[in-house]
Amino acid sequence: MFSYVVRRLGLLVLSLFIASLVLFVLLRLLPGDPANALLSVGADPRQIEAAREQVGSNLPLGEQFLRFLGNLARFDFGNSFISRAPVADEIAARLAVTLPLALLGFILAIAIAVPLGIVSAVKADRWYGALISTVSQLGIAIPVFWVGILLVMAFAINIRIFPSGGFPSRGWHASVEALRALTLPVLTIAIVMSASLLRYVRAATLDVLGSDYLRTARALGAGFTEAFVRHGIRNGAVPVISILGIELASTFLGAVVIERVFTLPGLGSMLLLGIEQRDYPNVQGVLFVSTLLVLLVGFAADLVQRLIDPRLRDKVGAGS
């Protein structure tokens, strides 16, 4: 297991290096010089050269890339071209919105999808089992922004118990207002994610119900609930965990839509604003942090799978 963790960490670092290379190349393929964001109309050649020297675009590409990697290794994303503020500080402030939004929505989605997915599989021959499955299929087809708009209309405009958008200027120092501001966005994520996650839980549970080891446990005298809890849940959880990792990663990446609908000051809105203003330090900082979060989620999901399933640990041990 230790050797697998070391190899997986090496793969994580390699993936991060490749992602950094792709990010560097894509930003340099954009039309125009990054220094243009610092210049006003009618700038003279001396001002242009000074701006290029300030952002480093006058250096050879190889030297630019090495400087770029060194800055990323120190989590130094430079200063914003527009606000002149350190990008790392701005990202940290924005993560205080995006991380709770994604994690709370993810946890709520699991709390909804896992029990309902198990019920829809175990009671597939009952009307409510079929109803749960049908509703989840409809939920997958609904766009996330539409769910958000419906929740705003219901709970912010008609009933008026939650704000329709925004986030308190004091941030989490005003914890009650912050939680109220995130309630509808979290519900939006949970509803959309639980609809798709429920399908995977249902499929995994159906595989467990048809497995030989569950029938053997029943034949040896164990009741259905005992056999399912002792032998079924662990085996059914293995494929679901990989899906959970993908869902959580997609939540981080898809936060831009939710934050746009609810006007939340998170990473997604920072990325859009950086693209609109051609603020390259902001764009590369947000993309790098987002990529790092996705890779870390995948790494954690792999480790949890191997901790749960001893067969995967045996494969790792045999291969090392």
N, C-alpha and C positions, 0 to 999 in steps of 0.2 A: 504493500500500500504506500509506503514511504517513497519508493522509487517511482511509483505512478504519480504521486503528488509533485515530485521534482520534475518529471517529464512534462506534466501538465502545466506547471509554472513556466517552464521553458517555452512551451507552446504559447502560453499567454503573452510572454514578453515578445516572442516573434510576431504574434498577431498584432500586438500593439505597435511594433516597429513598422510592419507592412501598412497598417492603418495610417500611421503618421506619414509614411512616404506617399500614400495615395492622397491624403489630405494636402500635403505640401504641393504635389503636382497639380491637383485640381484647382487650388487657389491661384497658382501661377498661370493656369490656362485661362483664367477669367480675363476678359479684355481690359486693357488699361493698366497703368502702373499703380500699385498700392499707394504710392506717394501722392497721387492725385487727390486723395481724400483730405490731404493736409493743405492743399493749395486753393487759393481763390482764383476766380476768373482773371486772366491777364497777367499771371505770374511770370516773372522774367526768368531767364536761364539760371541765374544764381540761386533764386529761390527754389526752382525745380531741383537743382542739384543738391541743395541743402536738405530738401525734403526726402530725396532718394537716399541720401546718406543717413538720415534719421531713421528711416524704416529698413535700411539695409538692402534695398533693391538695386543698388549700384554694385553690389558684390557679385562674384561668379556664383552660379547656381549651386555648385558643390559646397562652397563656403556658406551660402545661405542655408542649405539643408543641415549642415553640421551645427550651425548656430541655432537653427530651428529645433533640432533634436536636443541640444543642450538645455535650451529654455524649457522645453516640454518636460525633460527629466527633473527639473527643479520646480515644475508647475508655475513657471514664470511665463505668462502669456502676454507680457508687455502692458502698455497702457492703451486705452481706447483712443482712437483717432478723434472721436467727437467729444466725449466728456473729459478726456485726459486722465480718467481715474484708472487705477489698476484693474485689469480684467479679472484677475484671480479673486479679488475682493467682491467684484460684481457677481461673479459666478457663485461664490459662496453664499451671497445674499439670496440669489435666485434659487439655489438648491434648497434653501429653507422653505420654499414653496413647492417646488417640483417633487422633491423626495417624499414629503408627507402625503402629497396628492397621490403619487403613484403607489406608495406602500399601503396607505389606507384603502385605496380602491382595490388593490390586489388582495389584501386580507379579507375585505368584505366579499369580494368575488368568490374566494375559496369557501368562506362560510356559507355562501348561498349555493354554489355549484356542487360541492362534495356531497352533502346530504341529499340534495334533490337528484343528483346524478345516480346515487346508489338506489334511491327509492324508485326512480324511473326504470332502472334495470331489474331490480328485485320484483317490483310490482308491474312488470311490463304487460301482464295480462289483465290488469285492472284499468278502469277508465282514467284514474288520476295519473297512473304511470304513463299512459299514452298522451294525456293532456300536457304533462310536464315536458315530454319529448317534443311535442308539436310546438309549444310555446318557445322552447329553446331554439328550434329551427327558425321561427319567425324573428327571434331576437338577433340571430346572426345576420339576417338580411337588413336590419335597420342600421343606417349610418349613425356613427357616434354623435355627430353634431346635431342630428335630428332629435336624438334622445335628450341631449342637453337642452335644446330649445323647448321640448315638451315639458321637461322638469321646471324650467324657468317660468313657463306659462302657468303651470299648475301651482307651484309653491312660492314663486316670487311675485307673480302678477295677480293671480286670482286669490290665493290664500294669504300671501304676503307674510310668510313666517321665516323665509330665508332671503338673503340678498340675491339679486340677479347676477351680480358679478363684482369684481374688484377684490381688494385685499387691504386690511387695515394698514395705515402708514406706519404704525408702531410695530408691525409684524407680530411675532409670537409673544411679545410683551403684553399685547392685548389678546390673550389666549382664547377667550370666549368668542370674541368677534372673528378671530382667525378660523376657529373651528366652524363657526356658522358660515363663513365665506367659502370654506372648502366642502361643506356638506353636499351641495348639489353637484359640484364637479366629481366628488368621490362616488356619489350614487351613479352618475353617468358612466364612469369607468367600470364600476362594479356590475351594472346591468349588462353592458355590452360584453365585458370579459366573461362574466358568469355564463352567458348564453353559449359561447363557444366552448368554454371549459367544461360545462355540463355534458356536452356531447362526448368529450374524451373520457370523463369519469364514467359515463354510462357504458361506453364501449369496453373500457377496462374491466368494469364490474361484470359485464356479460361474459367476457373471457374467463373470469374467475369462476362464475357460476357454472360454466361448462367444463371446468378443468377436472382432470382425474384426481388430483390431490384433494380437492374438496369432496368429491364423491367418496374417496377412500376414508377421509375423516368422518364423514357421515356414516359409512358402513361400520366403522369401528365404534360407533355409539355416541359420537359427539352430536349435539343439537346443531341446527342450522346456524343460529347466532354465534355459538361458540366456535364452530368450524370456520365461519366467515371472518370473525374477528381475529382468530389466532393464525389462520393460514391465508385467508383471502386478501385482507387489507394490505399486508406488506407486499405481496406479489402484484396486486393491482396498482400499488402506488408507484412502482418503478417506472412504467411508461408515462404516467401522469406527471411525474416530477420533471421530466425533460420538457413536457408541454408547459408546465408552470414557469420554467426558466424562460422559454420563448415568449410566453404571455407577459411576464414581468418586463423583459427587455423591450418588447413592442410597446408597453405602456410608457416607458421612458421616452422612446422615440416618437410615440404618438401624442405626447403631452402637448405638442404645439397646437393641435386642433382644440383640445379641451381648454387650454389657456387662452386661445383666441376667442372661443365662445363666451367664456366667463371673465375675460379681461384680467387674467391673473399674471402677476409679474414673475413668471418662472423662466426656465431655460428656453422653452419654446418661443416665447414672445421676445426674449433677448436675441435669439437666433434670427428671427424674422426681421427685427429692427436692424440688426447688424448687416443683413443682406441688403435691405432697402437703403441703408446709409453707406454701403460699401466699407463698413468698419471691419477690416480684415482681422485685427487682433480679437475682437469679440467673436467673429464667426469661427476662427480656428480654435479658440478656447472652448466654445460651447461644443463644437463637433468632437474635439478630443476628449472632453469629459464625458460626453454621451457615449462615445465608443468605448471608453474605459469602463463605464458602468455596465454596458451590455456584455463585455468580455468577462467582467467579474461575476455577473449573474450566471453566465454559462459555466464558468469555472466552479462556482458554488453548487450548481445543479448537478454537475458530474460527480462531485465529491459526495453529495447527499445520496445519489443513486447507489454508489458503491458502498456506502455505509449501511444502507438498507438491505441491499441484495448481496448476500455472501457469494453467489455465483460469479458476480462481476469481480469481486475481490480475488476469487480463485483464478480467474482468467488473468488478472493483473499479475498475481504471484507467479503463475506458470510462464508468463511472457517475460518476466524480469530475470 
